[in-house]
């Protein structure tokens, strides 16, 4: 029955417009942790992070590349 598990994809919407660098880093760290936890699930086949920030966040991009998202 396990072979009939449905494909499951997760979309994470990320957005930051914080001018405070410490606040932005907390958001990047929390989002990265969430992505890592999602990656551990055997039921989730696809994770897509959508960066809706005014300009793409290079730290979030690097985190996604490291995690494989």
C-alpha positions, 0 to 999 in steps of 0.5 A: 500500500505504501507504493500508492502514496500520493505525490505531495508538493509543498509551496512556501511563500517567503517575503521580506521587506525588513530594513533591519538586517537582524530581523531579516536573518531571523526570518531566513533562519526560521524559513530554512529550518522549516524547509529542512524539516519538510525535506525530511518527510518521505511523503513530500516529493516537491518543495517550492519556495516562492520569494515574493520579496521586492528583490530576491534574497541571496541568503534565502537562495543560498539556503535553498540551494544547500537544502536542495529546494 
